């Protein structure tokens, strides 16, 4: 690591620590609003049942049902994933396929999910 890279990383860490301690003077904060997504349309975009889709999103099917009915608002990270599902479903399918393929080569992790295509 060059001295220049080290100094840059050091300065970044000092700023991050100051920010965590409440000093926002040197920080540039960006707020990003992730819009709501039609959860049912996102699920149907992947051709998944509610049970399968809830498994993909790693939350209870009851939460998915409430989201589809407008009774529950997914958090920002989930809304971002739903945006990707709506706009780039092939990327999600590719990722899921890759995850399934790689999971057979490794021991099962604590948070593994099984997805079955209909």
CORZIZI-V962183 format. One record per residue. N is the residue number from 0. PHI is phi in whole degrees, -180 to 180 (* if undefined). OMEGA is omega in whole degrees, 0 to 359 (* if undefined). Layout:
n->{N;N}
phi->{PHI;PHI}
omega->{OMEGA;OMEGA}
This chain:
n->{0;1;2;3;4;5;6;7;8;9;10;11;12;13;14;15;16;17;18;19;20;21;22;23;24;25;26;27;28;29;30;31;32;33;34;35;36;37;38;39;40;41;42;43;44;45;46;47;48;49;50;51;52;53;54;55;56;57;58;59;60;61;62;63;64;65;66;67;68;69;70;71;72;73;74;75;76;77;78;79;80;81;82;83;84;85;86;87;88;89;90;91;92;93;94;95;96;97;98;99;100;101;102;103;104;105;106;107;108;109;110;111;112;113;114;115;116;117}
phi->{*;-77;-61;-63;-64;-59;-63;-64;-65;-62;-62;-63;-67;-63;-65;-64;-65;-61;-62;-62;-84;107;-86;-95;-65;-103;-92;-111;-101;-115;-97;-120;-96;-92;-67;-66;-127;-71;-62;-63;-64;-63;-63;-67;-63;-97;56;-118;-73;-61;-61;-64;-67;-62;-66;-60;-83;62;-143;-60;-62;-63;-67;-61;-59;-62;-66;-65;-91;80;-90;-137;-104;-60;-69;-60;-64;-68;-63;-65;-61;-63;-60;-64;-61;-69;-92;-137;-60;-66;-65;-68;-59;-63;-65;-63;-63;-64;-64;-62;-64;-70;-70;-77;-89;-122;-64;-62;-85;-60;-107;-76;-130;-107;-119;-118;-80;-94}
omega->{180;179;181;179;179;181;178;178;179;180;179;179;178;177;180;178;178;179;179;179;175;179;182;188;183;185;173;185;178;175;179;177;178;185;175;182;173;186;180;179;178;179;181;178;177;179;181;171;177;180;180;183;177;178;178;182;178;170;186;180;178;177;177;180;179;179;179;180;179;180;181;178;178;178;186;181;179;178;178;177;178;176;179;179;181;188;182;184;180;178;178;179;179;179;178;179;179;179;178;182;181;182;178;182;182;173;182;177;181;185;179;178;177;180;179;180;177;*}
